[in-house]
Each structure stands twice: as C-alpha cells, then as structure tokens.
Amino acid sequence: MQALFEYVPLILFFVVYKFYDIYAATGVLIVGALLHIMYFILTKQKVPTKNWIIFGLIAGFGGLTIFLQDDTFLKWKVTIINGFFAIALLISNYVFKKNLIKQLMAEALELPEKIWAKLNLSWAGFFAFCGALNAYVAFNFSQEVWVNFKVFGLMGLTFAFAIGTIIAVHKHLPQDDADSTAKEKE
C-alpha cells in the first residue's frame, strides 16, 4: 500500500498537466510530495531517507521550474534521481560493502550472496538506464511526450523490471517443506 501511495503525487501531476500546464502540475507535484512527508510525520513514523531526497529534488528543481518558467529543471530532476539511486547502490556496495537491495529485501527474501550482488548491480544498471532514457526523451521529444513517458513509461518499465526480478530470483528461493515433500513423492 505504501508503494502505491508514493505514486499519488505523480498521478496528480499528470492529471493537472492535462487540464492546465506544466507549471501548475509541478506545483501540485511539490505539494503532493510534501503531503507524503507529512503523512510519515503525522503518523509518527520515521521518514525514509529516500523520501527526503526525492522531496528535496522535487522542491528544488520544481521550484526552479516554476520560478524561472522553464521545464528543463523538472526534466533533469528525473535523470538526477535515477542517477542518484544507481550511484548509491554502487557506492554502498563497492565502497561501504553494504548491499542496499539486500538490506531492503532480506526480511522478505532469502537468497545466496551471489544473487544479492547480481540484483544490486542489475538495479543500479536499471536506474542508470532510466536516467539516460529520460534525458533522451526529455530533450528530443515534445513536453507532452515527455510527461506521458515520465508518468507511464518509467512506471511501466519499473514494474516490468520488478516482475522480471521476481521471475529471475524465484528459482533461487528456498523451497517450502510442502513443495519438497511433494517432489520427493514423485
């Protein structure tokens, strides 16, 4: 449910863009991201670092977009966020010897270290790819094409990559006792 809640500001951005313009939509995106932060504060939960970073980038680049009436800043924000995630995964793994993907998912999944390493690297590559693809679409196509890509293209790519990740790691998950017993009887 929390992951779905994170997409609400993006959906509101898209709706407002379709009825008004990029600047009104950017204002709604900033307010939506702020409300997301406020939700954590009001429910007395720790605001995840990722959410503070995203809010800071949205407020900073969105504010520049509105103040200077130039959508270039907003377009760069998407590339910078994806680049930040890619670099964070790589630096945490290779410099600090901490696999962030494993830290985020270890409670839900039990995988061999080799698979965790591949997952971390593949997600870093995915974020780098999304950042580069965003820059390409943002600066080679119309604003409307970019907004549609930002809302639906990147979201679709992320869901597809997540599903691909699940399929790829499924064979490495420990088997349930019921599955093991059924296989032994065959």
N, C-alpha and C positions, 0 to 999 in steps of 0.2 A: 504494500500500500504506500509506503514511504517513497519508493522509487517512482510510482505513478504520480504522487503529489509533486515531485520535482519537475514534472513536465507541464504543470498548470501554467506557470508564467510564460512558457514558450507557446502554448496553445493560445493564451490570451494575446500575446504579441501578434500571432498570425491573424486572429480574428480582427483585432483593432487595425492592423495593417490593411486588411482587405476593405474595411469601411472608411478608414481615414488616410493615414500616411505613415511613413517610416518613423517620423519623429514622435507622433502620438503613441505608436506601438512601442517605441523604445522607452518612453515614459512609463507605460504600463508594465513593460518587462522589468524595469528598475523597481517599481512599487511591488510587483509580484515577487521578485527575489528578496526584497526587504521583508515582506509578509512571511515568506518561507523562513527567514532567520527569526522573525518574531515568534513564529509557531514554536520553535525549539525553546526560545527563552520563556514564553508564557507557560509551556508545559514542563518547565524546569528540567529540560534535557540539555546536555552539552551540545553546542552547535559544532558539527563536524568541521574540521579544518578545511576540507574540500568546499563546503558551502560558504565559508568566509571568503575563500579565494575567489570563487565564482561570483559571489556578490560584489566583492571589490572590483573585479574586472568589469562586471556589468555596469556598476555605478560609475566607474571611471570612464570607460570607453563609451557607455551610453550617454553619460553626462556631456562628454565632448561632442558626441554626435548631435545632441540636441542644441547645445550652446553654439557650436560652430555651423550648425545646419549642414553637416557633411557626414554621409553614411559610411564613409571609409573607415572611421574608427570602430563602428559597430561590426563591420565586416572583418576587421583584423582581430577583434575580440575572440571570435570562434576559433581562428587559427592559433591564437596565443594560448587559449585554454587547452586545446588538444595538444599543442606542443609542450605545455607545462606538464600535462599528465604523462606524456611519453618520456620526457626528461626525468620526471620524478620517479617513474618506475625503474628507469635505467640507473640513475644515480643511487637510489636507495638499495638496489640490488648489488651493483658492482662496487660502489664506494663504501656503503654502510653495511653491506652483507645482510640486508633485510629485504625479503621478497614481499612487497606490498600486496600483491594479489593473494598470496598465501595468507597474509595477516587478515585480509578482508574476508576470505572464504574458508579458512581452515576449520572453523566450527561446523560448517555445513558439509565439507568435503574432506575425505581422507585420500590423499594422493601421494605417490612417490615423489621425492625431491626433484628428480629429473623432469617430471611432468610439471611441477610447480615452476621450475625455471623456464620451461618452454612456454607456459601460459603467460608468465610475466613478460617475456620477450615478445610473444605474439601480440599481447595487448599494447605494449609500447609501440610496436610497429603499426598496429591498427590506428592508434591515436595520431601517430606521425602522418600516416596516410590520410586520415580525415582532415588534419590540419592543412596539408598540402592541397587536397582536393577542394576544401573550402576556399582557399586562396585562389585557386584556378577558376572556380565557378564565380566567386565574388567579383573578380576583376576581368572576366572575359564574357560575362553574360549580363542581362538586364537585372535591375534591382528585384523585379518580381520573380524572375527565375531563381535568383539567389535566395530570396525569402522562402520560396517553396522548397528549395534544396535544403536550406538550414533547418526548416521545421520537419519536413517529411523525409528528405533524402538521408540526412545524417541520422535521424531517429531510426529509420528503416535499416540503414547499414549497421547501426549499433545493435539493434535487435537481432538481425541476421547473424552478426558476428558472435553475439552471446549464445544464440542457438547452436551455431557451429562449434563453439567452445564446449558446450554441454555434450554434443554428439561426440566430439573428439576425446573428451575425458571419460566418457561413460565406460569404455572398456577397461579403464584403469581403476575404477571404483571397486572397493571390496564387495564381494558377493554376500548377499544375505544368507543366513543359515537355511532358510526355506528353499532358496534357489539352489544352494549346494546339495541339499538333501534330494531335491527333485532330479538334479543332474546325476547324482550317484545312482539313483534307482533306474535311470535309463540305461 
